[in-house]
Amino acid sequence: MRQNVTLPGLAARPEPKPGDILLFTNARGLNRMITWFTRSRFYHAAIYAGDGHVIEARPRGVIDRDLRGPEGAHTYAVIPAPDGAGQAALAWAKSQIGAKYDRFDVVIIVLDRIFRHLHLNYTPNDKYSCGEFVARAFQHAGVTLVPHCQPSETVPGDFEPLLVRAPPEKAG
């Protein structure tokens, strides 16, 4: 069962719409390493395709996955797609189904985050990590989601500033 949650500091959001970005939280197993190395509560990013499905880059490649399936019990936050770009990003994402996952990119990103003075230029065009996949989809739609880094260097936590923030509570 999927669970769209309101995380502390974030405004409530209704069900995602096609083209929206989903950021997954509550990592388990090896995914905890991603949150630890990137210092973010988010370990995975995907594009919502509608009807409970996401298009995402996973270790078995770029797939269309049903969030209601056995792998779908995740908690996520929703980033509304920038106006007019969600459908174009989703169309590009769907065209990439079957592309390979870039396992080496995750290692490069972790090394780059640990050793900030080291900058490794690694950008294969036919393989994706999850953050890179979402960033490239929107790049193809004409939107730069994370201006401070290249799509190949993007991790799920880099999308966090795009989340809708709740207004500060007034002191009583």
Backbone bond lengths (Angstrom), bond angles and torsions (degrees), N, CA, C in turn:
res aa  C-N    CA-C-N  psi(-1)  N-CA   C-N-CA  omega(-1)  CA-C   N-CA-C  phi
1 M - - - 1.440 - - 1.521 109.36 -
2 R 1.309 116.89 130.10 1.458 120.08 179.60 1.509 109.90 -82.49
3 Q 1.293 115.10 156.01 1.445 119.08 -176.72 1.514 108.84 -141.97
4 N 1.319 115.81 109.81 1.442 122.41 174.53 1.520 105.95 -87.28
5 V 1.305 117.61 114.02 1.459 120.50 -174.32 1.513 111.40 -112.53
6 T 1.316 114.88 157.82 1.448 120.63 169.71 1.515 106.37 -99.39
7 L 1.302 115.33 112.44 1.459 120.59 -179.87 1.519 109.15 -83.95
8 P 1.332 118.42 154.48 1.463 120.74 -179.79 1.520 111.82 -51.92
9 G 1.315 116.08 130.64 1.459 121.68 179.44 1.511 114.53 87.30
10 L 1.338 117.90 -3.93 1.454 120.48 -178.74 1.521 110.17 -110.19
11 A 1.314 116.22 144.29 1.459 121.33 178.10 1.524 109.58 -73.31
12 A 1.327 116.32 151.25 1.464 120.82 177.16 1.519 109.08 -64.76
13 R 1.317 116.58 145.74 1.463 122.40 -178.46 1.523 107.58 -135.62
14 P 1.325 116.89 133.90 1.463 118.48 176.36 1.527 111.04 -68.23
15 E 1.288 116.90 -178.28 1.464 121.55 179.16 1.532 110.40 -49.35
16 P 1.317 116.99 146.61 1.469 119.59 -179.99 1.523 111.47 -65.93
17 K 1.310 114.42 155.39 1.467 122.26 176.24 1.527 108.15 -109.96
18 P 1.342 118.12 153.37 1.472 120.02 178.19 1.532 111.33 -52.64
19 G 1.313 114.75 131.21 1.462 121.35 -178.49 1.514 113.63 97.99
20 D 1.337 118.04 -13.87 1.462 120.53 176.85 1.528 109.95 -70.59
21 I 1.318 115.80 158.68 1.460 122.57 179.41 1.524 107.93 -99.58
22 L 1.320 116.27 132.92 1.460 121.25 175.24 1.526 108.31 -107.64
23 L 1.325 115.97 131.25 1.463 122.38 174.74 1.518 107.47 -111.81
24 F 1.314 116.32 121.62 1.461 122.13 -175.25 1.523 110.88 -93.28
25 T 1.320 115.48 138.76 1.454 122.92 -178.56 1.532 109.40 -127.62
26 N 1.317 117.74 179.81 1.469 123.71 -176.57 1.529 111.04 64.61
27 A 1.311 115.37 53.61 1.469 121.56 -179.37 1.517 111.56 -62.11
28 R 1.326 114.16 146.77 1.465 121.78 175.76 1.528 108.34 -127.96
29 G 1.315 115.25 158.84 1.458 120.24 174.92 1.519 112.52 58.06
30 L 1.342 115.62 -136.76 1.465 121.17 -177.41 1.521 113.04 -65.65
31 N 1.329 117.28 -22.25 1.470 119.57 178.71 1.524 112.05 -63.09
32 R 1.317 117.07 -22.00 1.466 119.99 177.16 1.522 111.12 -62.59
33 M 1.332 116.47 -29.75 1.469 119.74 178.18 1.521 110.50 -61.88
34 I 1.323 117.05 -37.59 1.463 120.46 -179.99 1.522 109.51 -62.63
35 T 1.333 116.96 -46.89 1.465 119.44 -179.85 1.526 111.03 -65.51
36 W 1.302 116.92 -35.89 1.454 120.24 -179.42 1.528 111.47 -68.32
37 F 1.344 116.94 -50.11 1.466 120.47 -177.81 1.524 112.70 -68.77
38 T 1.315 117.66 -31.66 1.462 119.87 -178.09 1.524 112.39 -94.59
39 R 1.331 116.71 -5.04 1.462 122.30 179.54 1.532 111.46 55.76
40 S 1.301 115.36 45.54 1.457 122.07 -179.78 1.520 109.22 -135.72
41 R 1.299 117.31 153.58 1.464 120.45 175.90 1.527 111.67 -80.55
42 F 1.333 117.17 -8.06 1.459 121.56 -177.34 1.524 111.66 -101.67
43 Y 1.320 116.12 133.54 1.462 120.80 -177.55 1.520 113.52 -116.38
44 H 1.333 117.89 -10.57 1.466 119.84 -175.87 1.520 109.67 -151.68
45 A 1.332 115.81 148.16 1.470 122.25 177.29 1.517 108.88 -132.14
46 A 1.336 115.89 147.06 1.461 121.54 179.62 1.528 108.61 -152.57
47 I 1.322 115.52 168.73 1.467 121.53 176.66 1.517 108.08 -110.02
48 Y 1.319 115.19 127.28 1.464 120.22 -179.00 1.527 109.15 -73.05
49 A 1.341 115.89 129.58 1.460 121.32 -176.84 1.530 112.63 -104.02
50 G 1.325 117.41 -6.09 1.462 121.50 -177.87 1.512 110.82 99.15
51 D 1.316 115.95 160.74 1.462 123.65 177.52 1.535 112.77 52.56
52 G 1.333 116.64 37.70 1.459 120.58 176.66 1.518 115.19 76.76
53 H 1.323 118.21 13.38 1.467 122.15 -178.82 1.523 111.11 -110.99
54 V 1.334 115.16 151.33 1.465 122.09 172.33 1.522 109.00 -127.70
55 I 1.318 115.28 153.30 1.462 122.23 169.76 1.521 104.02 -106.71
56 E 1.337 115.52 126.74 1.455 119.25 -172.96 1.517 111.93 -152.69
57 A 1.333 114.58 159.44 1.465 121.48 173.31 1.523 107.07 -98.79
58 R 1.323 115.44 119.84 1.467 122.97 -179.98 1.523 107.97 -128.05
59 P 1.319 118.34 168.85 1.465 119.35 -177.79 1.531 115.02 -53.90
60 R 1.317 118.79 -23.74 1.473 119.17 176.87 1.533 112.46 -91.68
61 G 1.330 117.74 4.08 1.458 121.92 176.75 1.516 112.34 118.79
62 V 1.331 115.52 -173.01 1.464 121.04 177.90 1.519 107.38 -81.09
63 I 1.339 114.99 125.05 1.459 120.32 -174.44 1.523 111.57 -137.00
64 D 1.324 114.50 163.59 1.461 123.56 168.69 1.522 103.98 -102.38
65 R 1.338 116.79 115.98 1.463 120.52 -174.95 1.516 110.75 -120.40
66 D 1.311 115.40 138.34 1.458 122.55 176.68 1.530 107.94 -85.72
67 L 1.317 116.76 118.79 1.459 120.92 -179.93 1.528 112.57 -66.33
68 R 1.321 116.57 -15.57 1.465 120.40 178.79 1.525 111.79 -86.79
69 G 1.326 117.72 -4.89 1.462 122.37 -179.34 1.518 111.82 -78.37
70 P 1.347 116.24 -175.38 1.467 120.80 -176.44 1.534 113.74 -61.66
71 E 1.323 117.96 -27.44 1.470 120.69 179.05 1.525 111.33 -91.89
72 G 1.317 117.97 2.87 1.458 121.20 -169.37 1.504 117.27 -92.33
73 A 1.306 119.75 1.73 1.464 120.82 -177.61 1.523 109.82 -78.86
74 H 1.305 116.23 78.88 1.458 121.28 -177.04 1.519 110.38 -127.93
75 T 1.300 114.46 156.61 1.449 122.32 173.28 1.519 106.61 -105.57
76 Y 1.327 116.07 132.25 1.456 118.72 -177.94 1.521 111.71 -142.62
77 A 1.322 113.93 160.04 1.452 123.15 171.94 1.524 106.66 -111.08
78 V 1.323 116.17 152.70 1.466 121.32 -176.36 1.525 110.38 -110.07
79 I 1.329 115.73 131.70 1.462 122.32 170.96 1.522 105.97 -107.87
80 P 1.321 117.87 114.60 1.463 119.04 177.57 1.527 110.14 -60.37
81 A 1.319 115.82 136.83 1.470 119.88 178.47 1.524 109.66 -62.70
82 P 1.339 117.07 141.09 1.465 118.88 174.88 1.529 109.51 -56.66
83 D 1.324 116.59 142.24 1.468 121.87 -175.76 1.521 112.57 -46.36
84 G 1.313 114.72 125.64 1.449 121.44 174.65 1.518 115.70 79.81
85 A 1.328 118.83 -7.20 1.458 120.18 -174.97 1.526 113.53 -102.09
86 G 1.303 118.15 -19.62 1.458 121.33 -174.91 1.516 113.67 -60.42
87 Q 1.317 117.34 -46.33 1.465 120.12 -178.58 1.522 111.74 -66.43
88 A 1.335 117.17 -40.03 1.468 120.35 178.44 1.529 110.67 -66.83
89 A 1.337 117.19 -41.10 1.470 120.54 178.13 1.524 110.03 -64.44
90 L 1.316 116.93 -41.24 1.470 121.32 178.88 1.524 110.97 -64.59
91 A 1.323 117.13 -41.37 1.475 120.33 179.03 1.528 110.29 -61.57
92 W 1.342 117.11 -43.95 1.465 119.71 178.16 1.522 109.78 -64.03
93 A 1.334 116.95 -44.19 1.468 120.86 -179.32 1.528 110.52 -58.01
94 K 1.317 117.25 -44.53 1.466 120.52 179.22 1.526 111.26 -62.36
95 S 1.336 116.30 -34.00 1.474 119.57 179.77 1.525 112.39 -69.20
96 Q 1.332 116.98 -14.85 1.462 121.40 -178.36 1.533 113.56 -96.53
97 I 1.341 117.38 -0.56 1.463 119.79 -179.97 1.529 108.95 -55.84
98 G 1.312 115.13 130.09 1.463 121.51 -176.68 1.514 113.13 101.83
99 A 1.364 117.83 -14.93 1.466 120.30 176.98 1.524 108.64 -65.30
100 K 1.305 116.06 159.83 1.462 121.53 -175.29 1.528 112.08 -84.23
101 Y 1.326 114.66 155.66 1.463 123.14 174.27 1.518 107.11 -87.15
102 D 1.321 116.43 142.34 1.457 120.84 -179.59 1.519 110.46 -99.50
103 R 1.325 115.70 90.63 1.468 120.52 -179.73 1.527 111.56 -65.34
104 F 1.317 117.47 -34.47 1.450 120.94 -178.06 1.524 111.11 -69.35
105 D 1.338 117.40 -31.08 1.458 121.71 -179.09 1.521 111.35 -60.22
106 V 1.321 117.30 -37.45 1.460 120.82 179.03 1.531 109.70 -61.29
107 V 1.319 117.36 -42.44 1.467 121.62 178.36 1.530 109.92 -63.65
108 I 1.322 117.11 -44.71 1.466 121.75 179.35 1.528 110.38 -60.49
109 I 1.318 116.78 -44.80 1.470 120.65 -179.66 1.524 110.54 -62.28
110 V 1.319 117.15 -44.39 1.463 120.76 179.96 1.531 109.93 -62.29
111 L 1.325 117.28 -46.33 1.474 120.18 178.71 1.522 110.95 -61.80
112 D 1.329 116.66 -41.04 1.453 121.41 -179.88 1.531 111.16 -64.74
113 R 1.324 117.24 -36.00 1.472 121.14 179.66 1.532 111.33 -74.49
114 I 1.329 117.12 -34.20 1.461 120.48 -179.68 1.524 110.28 -75.33
115 F 1.329 115.72 -47.40 1.464 121.99 -178.25 1.522 108.69 -106.68
116 R 1.319 116.61 80.21 1.470 122.00 -173.64 1.529 113.25 -60.32
117 H 1.307 117.73 -27.75 1.464 120.57 179.15 1.531 111.77 -73.53
118 L 1.303 116.15 -18.83 1.465 121.89 179.45 1.524 108.14 -89.56
119 H 1.304 118.64 126.14 1.459 120.01 177.29 1.523 108.32 -123.48
120 L 1.311 115.71 109.35 1.458 121.43 -177.94 1.524 109.81 -96.21
121 N 1.304 116.96 124.17 1.462 121.20 178.56 1.517 109.21 -92.30
122 Y 1.321 114.72 100.05 1.456 121.40 -178.41 1.520 107.68 -135.24
123 T 1.325 118.38 111.29 1.459 120.75 -177.22 1.526 111.81 -144.64
124 P 1.324 118.33 77.77 1.468 118.48 173.48 1.530 109.05 -71.63
125 N 1.319 117.14 143.02 1.458 120.79 -174.45 1.519 114.31 -89.42
126 D 1.298 118.51 -12.55 1.460 119.21 -173.16 1.523 113.43 -116.53
127 K 1.352 117.30 14.19 1.454 122.90 178.75 1.521 107.52 -137.04
128 Y 1.343 116.15 149.01 1.457 119.48 -175.06 1.521 112.33 -139.12
129 S 1.326 116.12 145.44 1.462 121.95 161.81 1.532 104.89 -92.39
130 C 1.325 118.47 169.35 1.464 119.28 -174.15 1.527 112.89 -65.10
131 G 1.327 118.01 -44.49 1.459 120.65 179.28 1.516 112.06 -64.99
132 E 1.309 115.64 -42.41 1.461 120.52 177.60 1.524 110.34 -61.33
133 F 1.314 117.40 -42.33 1.462 121.97 -178.50 1.532 111.03 -59.42
134 V 1.315 117.18 -46.92 1.469 120.79 179.55 1.528 110.34 -65.71
135 A 1.333 117.52 -44.58 1.465 121.03 179.91 1.528 110.93 -61.52
136 R 1.327 118.11 -42.05 1.470 121.10 179.43 1.523 111.78 -68.31
137 A 1.324 117.39 -37.13 1.466 119.94 178.58 1.528 110.33 -59.02
138 F 1.316 116.28 -45.21 1.463 119.46 179.95 1.521 111.56 -74.68
139 Q 1.320 117.69 -30.29 1.463 120.61 174.17 1.532 109.52 -61.14
140 H 1.320 117.19 -42.25 1.467 120.95 177.11 1.524 111.53 -66.09
141 A 1.333 117.05 -22.32 1.464 121.78 177.23 1.530 111.49 -90.58
142 G 1.338 116.64 3.35 1.461 120.96 176.88 1.519 115.33 89.18
143 V 1.335 118.01 16.42 1.467 121.60 -178.12 1.527 109.69 -123.92
144 T 1.327 116.40 130.27 1.454 121.85 172.80 1.518 106.75 -96.09
145 L 1.319 116.83 110.02 1.460 121.19 -177.20 1.530 113.23 -77.06
146 V 1.324 116.36 -37.47 1.465 121.42 -176.22 1.528 108.09 -126.70
147 P 1.332 117.28 88.91 1.463 120.24 -174.55 1.527 115.05 -62.58
148 H 1.336 118.00 -24.46 1.467 119.90 -174.12 1.526 113.63 -83.86
149 C 1.335 119.45 -1.43 1.463 119.37 176.16 1.527 111.62 -150.22
150 Q 1.301 114.39 157.37 1.462 121.50 178.38 1.533 109.25 -70.44
151 P 1.346 118.15 153.12 1.466 119.76 177.00 1.532 112.76 -53.24
152 S 1.326 117.39 -38.08 1.468 120.61 -178.43 1.524 112.67 -66.59
153 E 1.325 117.74 -16.01 1.462 122.43 -179.47 1.524 112.57 -103.99
154 T 1.323 117.62 3.36 1.458 122.29 -172.64 1.523 111.59 -82.99
155 V 1.327 115.45 132.52 1.465 122.74 175.69 1.529 107.79 -117.43
156 P 1.322 118.52 161.19 1.466 120.39 -177.99 1.529 114.57 -51.76
157 G 1.318 117.93 -39.08 1.463 120.50 -179.80 1.514 113.71 -62.74
158 D 1.339 118.24 -22.60 1.465 121.03 178.66 1.526 112.16 -66.55
159 F 1.332 117.64 -19.81 1.462 121.52 179.00 1.522 112.59 -84.79
160 E 1.322 117.95 -11.32 1.467 121.40 -175.04 1.528 113.82 -54.04
161 P 1.337 120.15 -39.64 1.474 118.74 178.89 1.536 113.66 -61.76
162 L 1.328 117.78 -15.46 1.462 121.05 -179.78 1.531 113.09 -84.20
163 L 1.318 116.77 -9.15 1.463 120.23 179.06 1.523 110.25 -66.79
164 V 1.309 116.32 147.26 1.463 121.59 179.18 1.524 108.24 -72.45
165 R 1.293 116.27 120.30 1.466 121.06 -178.74 1.525 110.27 -87.16
166 A 1.317 114.52 141.36 1.465 120.24 175.16 1.518 108.28 -75.11
167 P 1.338 117.99 144.44 1.465 118.90 177.30 1.527 109.38 -64.83
168 P 1.323 117.21 147.65 1.467 119.01 179.87 1.527 110.51 -61.50
169 E 1.327 115.29 143.21 1.466 119.43 178.41 1.520 109.13 -77.70
170 K 1.331 114.65 142.07 1.473 119.39 178.82 1.521 109.36 -77.65
171 A 1.319 114.03 141.21 1.465 119.27 176.62 1.526 108.61 -71.03
172 G 1.337 117.16 135.56 1.465 121.20 -176.18 1.428 111.37 -88.22
